[in-house]
Amino acid sequence: AMAPFYSTLSIWVGGIILVAMMKVTASENLKRALAPLKPHQIYLGRYLLFLVLGLIQSGLICLGDLYFLGIQCEHPFLFLLGCWFSSLVFVNIIYTLTVSLGDIGKAVSVILLVVQVAGTGGTFPIEVAPSFFRAVYPLLPFTHSMAALRETVGGMYGMNYWIDLGKLAIFLGISLIVGLVLRKPIIKANDAFTEKLEETKLM
């Protein structure tokens, strides 16, 4: 019963660990060696590495659930597919936040983690949560990832599994728009904010 929640949580935490351990941008020497490089080429090229590692992480989580913990699962392959797709979306969101906002992006990823743990009904029904969490419940990626995984664990009901993956894909689309289109102005604004912060001599 708890496998969808904890699997989803593990996949998000895995994405945070990836951006904490690895550089999200190419080095200046590499950029010069491969010049001329366009911003979207750097973004997508670096993301491929995070994508592959994220898929490996989520695959290990899923297979551990199935064959080490031995959870009940009516549709093992769809469970694995749901974990892979969740990782694709989560890692892209975390990577985009980090590459656009730097350390602030990492902090935002952790804040999103806390909000989603509390506000997606993973451990208790969302109906008993405070009004704030009930309002943001449909707007959080965890919600749709867990719903899809629950379908595979307890049995499929109509097209709910694919509908939830489709809703999850909307988050991927928004994240890609931010990373490919809006990232440049966001980086400029973040650099200006960082300069002002350094001028305070506090941070």
VOBA-1610 file (N, C-alpha, C; in pm, whole numbers, padded with zeros to 5 digits, always signed):
BEGIN
Ala+00082-00121+00000Ala+00000+00000+00000Ala+00085+00126+00000Met+00204+00120+00064Met+00290+00238+00073Met+00396+00243-00036Ala+00408+00138-00115Ala+00514+00132-00217Ala+00507+00248-00317Pro+00388+00286-00369Pro+00385+00399-00464Pro+00439+00529-00404Phe+00404+00556-00277Phe+00450+00680-00213Phe+00601+00677-00192Tyr+00651+00571-00131Tyr+00794+00569-00100Tyr+00881+00553-00225Ser+00829+00488-00327Ser+00904+00478-00453Ser+00914+00615-00519Thr+00802+00687-00523Thr+00800+00822-00579Thr+00893+00914-00501Leu+00887+00905-00369Leu+00974+00986-00283Leu+01121+00954-00311Ser+01154+00827-00325Ser+01293+00786-00349Ser+01344+00838-00482Ile+01258+00838-00583Ile+01299+00886-00715Ile+01331+01036-00710Trp+01248+01113-00639Trp+01274+01258-00627Trp+01404+01283-00549Val+01421+01212-00438Val+01543+01227-00358Val+01666+01189-00441Gly+01652+01085-00523Gly+01763+01046-00612Gly+01801+01158-00707Gly+01701+01230-00759Gly+01728+01344-00847Gly+01802+01455-00775Ile+01764+01483-00651Ile+01832+01586-00572Ile+01977+01547-00547Ile+02000+01418-00517Ile+02136+01371-00493Ile+02221+01385-00620Leu+02161+01360-00736Leu+02236+01374-00861Leu+02287+01516-00881Val+02199+01616-00863Val+02243+01754-00885Val+02336+01801-00774Ala+02329+01736-00657Ala+02419+01773-00548Ala+02560+01719-00571Met+02569+01605-00639Met+02699+01540-00657Met+02768+01576-00789Met+02690+01612-00889Met+02746+01635-01023Met+02720+01776-01071Lys+02811+01826-01154Lys+02795+01960-01212Lys+02682+01957-01315Val+02598+02060-01313Val+02487+02065-01408Val+02522+02144-01534Thr+02637+02211-01533Thr+02679+02288-01651Thr+02812+02236-01702Ala+02836+02255-01830Ala+02963+02215-01890Ala+03072+02316-01850Ser+03195+02269-01837Ser+03306+02358-01800Ser+03336+02453-01915Glu+03401+02564-01882Glu+03435+02664-01984Glu+03532+02605-02087Asn+03625+02520-02042Asn+03721+02457-02134Asn+03648+02369-02236Leu+03547+02295-02188Leu+03470+02208-02277Leu+03389+02290-02376Lys+03331+02401-02328Lys+03254+02488-02417Lys+03343+02544-02528Arg+03464+02583-02491Arg+03557+02637-02592Arg+03598+02529-02691Ala+03621+02407-02640Ala+03664+02297-02727Ala+03556+02258-02827Leu+03429+02269-02786Leu+03318+02228-02872Leu+03250+02346-02941Ala+03305+02464-02926Ala+03243+02585-02984Ala+03232+02572-03135Pro+03126+02631-03194Pro+03020+02708-03126Pro+02909+02616-03074Leu+02872+02638-02949Leu+02764+02562-02886Leu+02647+02655-02857Lys+02526+02607-02884Lys+02407+02684-02853Lys+02357+02646-02713Pro+02289+02738-02645Pro+02242+02709-02507Pro+02159+02582-02497His+02071+02557-02596His+01986+02438-02585His+02068+02310-02603Gln+02180+02318-02677Gln+02265+02200-02693Gln+02336+02165-02561Ile+02381+02268-02490Ile+02444+02246-02359Ile+02343+02189-02261Tyr+02223+02249-02261Tyr+02117+02205-02169Tyr+02080+02059-02192Leu+02049+02024-02318Leu+02005+01888-02349Leu+02119+01787-02338Gly+02239+01828-02379Gly+02353+01737-02373Gly+02387+01697-02231Arg+02385+01795-02142Arg+02415+01765-02002Arg+02300+01687-01938Tyr+02177+01720-01979Tyr+02060+01652-01922Tyr+02060+01503-01955Leu+02113+01465-02071Leu+02116+01324-02109Leu+02188+01239-02004Leu+02296+01294-01950Leu+02370+01221-01846Leu+02284+01202-01722Phe+02216+01309-01680Phe+02128+01300-01563Phe+02011+01207-01590Leu+01960+01209-01713Leu+01849+01123-01751Leu+01887+00976-01737Val+02002+00938-01793Val+02045+00798-01789Val+02065+00752-01644Leu+02132+00836-01564Leu+02155+00799-01424Leu+02023+00792-01346Gly+01930+00883-01378Gly+01799+00880-01313Gly+01722+00754-01347Leu+01731+00709-01473Leu+01662+00587-01514Leu+01722+00465-01443Ile+01854+00465-01426Ile+01918+00355-01354Ile+01872+00354-01208Gln+01870+00473-01146Gln+01824+00484-01007Gln+01682+00431-00992Ser+01592+00481-01077Ser+01450+00442-01064Ser+01430+00295-01096Gly+01510+00242-01190Gly+01502+00099-01220Gly+01541+00015-01101Leu+01647+00057-01030Leu+01689-00017-00910Leu+01584-00009-00800Ile+01523+00109-00784Ile+01417+00126-00684Ile+01301+00032-00714Cys+01258+00032-00839Cys+01144-00049-00880Cys+01173-00199-00865Leu+01288-00241-00915Leu+01322-00383-00907Leu+01343-00427-00762Gly+01394-00335-00678Gly+01406-00365-00536Gly+01271-00386-00471Asp+01173-00302-00510Asp+01037-00319-00459Asp+00981-00456-00498Leu+01001-00492-00624Leu+00939-00613-00677Leu+01006-00740-00629Tyr+01141-00741-00629Tyr+01211-00867-00607Tyr+01286-00876-00474Phe+01312-00762-00409Phe+01376-00767-00278Phe+01272-00755-00167Leu+01187-00652-00176Leu+01080-00637-00077Leu+00962-00730-00106Gly+00945-00766-00234Gly+00838-00858-00271Gly+00700-00799-00256Ile+00682-00673-00302Ile+00551-00608-00288Ile+00449-00675-00381Gln+00322-00661-00346Gln+00215-00704-00436Gln+00212-00608-00554Cys+00209-00661-00675Cys+00203-00574-00793Cys+00136-00652-00906Glu+00020-00603-00948Glu-00056-00671-01052Glu+00007-00656-01190His+00078-00545-01213His+00135-00517-01346His+00280-00471-01329Pro+00373-00565-01311Pro+00514-00529-01283Pro+00578-00442-01391Phe+00555-00473-01519Phe+00619-00394-01623Phe+00567-00250-01624Leu+00436-00232-01605Leu+00380-00098-01602Leu+00427-00023-01477Phe+00451-00096-01369Phe+00509-00035-01249Phe+00649+00019-01281Leu+00730-00063-01349Leu+00864-00020-01389Leu+00856+00098-01485Leu+00764+00092-01581Leu+00748+00202-01677Leu+00708+00332-01606Gly+00617+00320-01508Gly+00576+00437-01431Gly+00692+00499-01353Cys+00775+00414-01295Cys+00893+00463-01222Cys+00990+00533-01317Trp+01013+00474-01434Trp+01103+00536-01532Trp+01051+00671-01578Phe+00921+00677-01607Phe+00865+00803-01656Phe+00867+00909-01545Ser+00839+00867-01423Ser+00845+00960-01309Ser+00986+01015-01294Ser+01086+00929-01309Ser+01224+00974-01299Ser+01258+01073-01410Leu+01213+01045-01531Leu+01237+01135-01643Leu+01185+01276-01611Val+01064+01281-01556Val+01001+01410-01524Val+01069+01476-01405Phe+01087+01401-01296Phe+01142+01458-01174Phe+01284+01509-01195Val+01368+01428-01260Val+01507+01468-01281Val+01513+01592-01370Asn+01424+01601-01468Asn+01424+01720-01554Asn+01384+01844-01475Ile+01284+01832-01388Ile+01242+01946-01306Ile+01357+01992-01216Ile+01419+01898-01146Ile+01528+01931-01053Ile+01648+01985-01129Tyr+01682+01924-01241Tyr+01794+01970-01323Tyr+01770+02110-01375Thr+01649+02138-01424Thr+01616+02270-01477Thr+01623+02376-01369Leu+01568+02345-01251Leu+01576+02440-01140Leu+01720+02471-01103Thr+01804+02368-01101Thr+01943+02385-01059Thr+02024+02459-01164Val+02006+02424-01291Val+02084+02488-01396Val+02041+02634-01416Ser+01916+02665-01380Ser+01865+02802-01398Ser+01892+02889-01276Leu+01881+02831-01156Leu+01888+02911-01034Leu+02008+02877-00944Gly+02089+02780-00985Gly+02205+02744-00905Gly+02165+02682-00772Asp+02232+02725-00665Asp+02204+02669-00532Asp+02062+02699-00487Ile+02007+02812-00532Ile+01868+02843-00499Ile+01775+02737-00558Gly+01807+02689-00679Gly+01728+02584-00743Gly+01730+02455-00663Lys+01846+02421-00606Lys+01855+02302-00521Lys+01767+02318-00398Ala+01769+02439-00340Ala+01686+02465-00222Ala+01538+02455-00256Val+01500+02507-00374Val+01360+02498-00418Val+01319+02352-00435Ser+01410+02269-00487Ser+01381+02126-00504Ser+01354+02059-00371Val+01430+02096-00268Val+01410+02040-00135Val+01277+02088-00077Ile+01246+02218-00097Ile+01117+02272-00049Ile+01001+02200-00116Leu+01012+02179-00248Leu+00908+02106-00321Leu+00892+01964-00266Leu+01005+01903-00230Leu+01000+01768-00171Leu+00917+01769-00043Val+00944+01865+00045Val+00874+01873+00173Val+00725+01896+00151Val+00692+01990+00060Val+00551+02020+00032Val+00479+01898-00023Gln+00548+01824-00111Gln+00484+01709-00174Gln+00468+01592-00077Val+00562+01576+00015Val+00548+01470+00115Val+00425+01497+00201Ala+00404+01625+00235Ala+00293+01660+00322Ala+00161+01674+00247Gly+00169+01710+00118Gly+00047+01752+00049Gly-00003+01667-00065Thr+00041+01541-00071Thr-00007+01458-00182Thr-00083+01334-00134Gly-00115+01328-00007Gly-00194+01216+00043Gly-00123+01083+00036Gly+00010+01085+00051Gly+00085+00960+00044Gly+00070+00873+00167Thr+00060+00937+00283Thr+00054+00861+00408Thr-00083+00869+00475Phe-00167+00961+00430Phe-00303+00974+00485Phe-00391+01039+00379Pro-00522+01023+00387Pro-00610+01078+00283Pro-00597+01229+00272Ile-00592+01279+00150Ile-00577+01423+00126Ile-00696+01501+00183Glu-00810+01434+00198Glu-00931+01501+00249Glu-00914+01550+00393Val-00822+01490+00468Val-00803+01532+00607Val-00685+01629+00621Ala-00623+01667+00509Ala-00511+01761+00512Ala-00563+01905+00524Pro-00479+01999+00567Pro-00519+02140+00572Pro-00560+02190+00433Ser-00636+02299+00432Ser-00692+02351+00307Ser-00584+02387+00205Phe-00468+02436+00252Phe-00360+02472+00158Phe-00318+02350+00077Phe-00296+02238+00144Phe-00251+02117+00075Phe-00361+02061-00016Arg-00486+02072+00025Arg-00595+02027-00063Arg-00601+02111-00190Ala-00564+02239-00179Ala-00567+02328-00296Ala-00455+02297-00394Val-00334+02268-00341Val-00218+02245-00430Val-00205+02100-00472Tyr-00284+02012-00412Tyr-00276+01867-00438Tyr-00269+01832-00587Pro-00359+01885-00673Pro-00353+01846-00815Pro-00236+01908-00890Leu-00169+02006-00830Leu-00063+02079-00898Leu+00076+02025-00867Leu+00082+01912-00796Leu+00211+01855-00755Leu+00239+01727-00835Pro+00362+01712-00887Pro+00397+01593-00967Pro+00380+01462-00891Phe+00410+01461-00759Phe+00396+01339-00679Phe+00256+01280-00692Thr+00156+01367-00694Thr+00016+01322-00697Thr-00009+01225-00811His+00035+01261-00929His+00004+01184-01049His+00098+01063-01064Ser+00220+01077-01016Ser+00311+00962-01017Ser+00259+00853-00925Met+00219+00889-00803Met+00167+00791-00708Met+00038+00728-00758Ala-00049+00810-00819Ala-00176+00757-00869Ala-00151+00651-00977Ala-00055+00678-01066Ala-00022+00582-01172Ala+00034+00453-01113Leu+00125+00467-01015Leu+00185+00347-00955Leu+00083+00267-00875Arg-00013+00334-00814Arg-00117+00262-00740Arg-00202+00177-00834Glu-00224+00226-00955Glu-00298+00147-01054Glu-00228+00016-01083Thr-00095+00020-01093Thr-00020-00102-01126Thr-00013-00197-01008Val-00016-00143-00886Val-00007-00227-00767Val-00139-00297-00738Gly-00249-00220-00739Gly-00378-00275-00699Gly-00467-00324-00811Gly-00431-00291-00934Gly-00513-00331-01048Gly-00561-00209-01126Met-00567-00223-01256Met-00599-00110-01344Met-00749-00082-01344Tyr-00782+00047-01351Tyr-00921+00089-01362Tyr-00932+00181-01483Gly-00989+00127-01590Gly-01004+00206-01713Gly-00871+00256-01765Met-00868+00385-01802Met-00746+00447-01857Met-00675+00534-01755Asn-00706+00514-01627Asn-00651+00602-01524Asn-00498+00608-01525Tyr-00435+00492-01548Tyr-00288+00486-01548Tyr-00231+00581-01653Trp-00283+00571-01775Trp-00231+00652-01885Trp-00269+00799-01869Ile-00386+00825-01810Ile-00427+00963-01784Ile-00332+01029-01684Asp-00295+00953-01580Asp-00204+01009-01480Asp-00064+01031-01538Leu-00018+00941-01623Leu+00112+00964-01689Leu+00103+01085-01782Gly-00012+01103-01846Gly-00032+01220-01932Gly-00026+01349-01851Lys-00087+01349-01733Lys-00081+01467-01645Lys+00062+01493-01600Leu+00135+01384-01575Leu+00276+01398-01536Leu+00357+01458-01650Ala+00320+01422-01773Ala+00391+01475-01891Ala+00375+01626-01903Ile+00266+01682-01852Ile+00247+01828-01856Ile+00357+01897-01777Phe+00395+01839-01662Phe+00504+01896-01582Phe+00635+01891-01659Leu+00657+01783-01735Leu+00777+01772-01817Leu+00779+01882-01922Gly+00664+01906-01986Gly+00655+02010-02088Gly+00686+02147-02032Ile+00629+02178-01915Ile+00655+02308-01852Ile+00802+02322-01817Ser+00860+02216-01762Ser+01001+02219-01725Ser+01091+02240-01846Leu+01059+02175-01958Leu+01139+02192-02080Leu+01126+02333-02137Ile+01007+02391-02127Ile+00989+02530-02173Ile+01076+02624-02091Val+01077+02602-01959Val+01162+02685-01872Val+01309+02666-01907Gly+01350+02539-01926Gly+01490+02510-01951Gly+01540+02554-02088Leu+01454+02545-02188Leu+01497+02575-02325Leu+01466+02718-02369Val+01361+02779-02313Val+01317+02911-02360Val+01342+03019-02256Leu+01304+02992-02131Leu+01308+03097-02028Leu+01435+03097-01945Arg+01521+02997-01966Arg+01637+02983-01878Arg+01731+03103-01887Lys+01751+03157-02007Lys+01847+03267-02023Lys+01808+03391-01942Pro+01683+03441-01956Pro+01646+03556-01870Pro+01645+03523-01722Ile+01611+03397-01687Ile+01612+03358-01546Ile+01754+03362-01491Ile+01851+03313-01570Ile+01991+03313-01527Ile+02040+03456-01506Lys+02003+03547-01598Lys+02044+03688-01583Lys+01987+03747-01455Ala+01860+03721-01428Ala+01798+03772-01306Ala+01863+03712-01182Asn+01897+03583-01190Asn+01961+03515-01076Asn+02101+03570-01051Asp+02176+03599-01160Asp+02310+03656-01146Asp+02303+03793-01080Ala+02204+03874-01122Ala+02188+04006-01062Ala+02154+03995-00913Phe+02069+03897-00880Phe+02031+03875-00740Phe+02153+03831-00659Thr+02236+03743-00717Thr+02355+03694-00648Thr+02453+03807-00621Glu+02471+03896-00720Glu+02561+04011-00702Glu+02514+04100-00587Lys+02383+04127-00583Lys+02329+04211-00475Lys+02346+04141-00340Leu+02332+04009-00340Leu+02347+03932-00217Leu+02489+03939-00166Glu+02586+03931-00259Glu+02726+03937-00220Glu+02764+04074-00166Glu+02696+04177-00217Glu+02725+04313-00170Glu+02687+04334-00024Thr+02599+04250+00027Thr+02558+04263+00168Thr+02668+04216+00263Lys+02764+04138+00212Lys+02875+04082+00293Lys+02825+03980+00396Leu+02700+03937+00382Leu+02643+03840+00475Leu+02644+03699+00417Met+02623+03686+00285Met+02612+03554+00221Met+02698+03551+00097
//
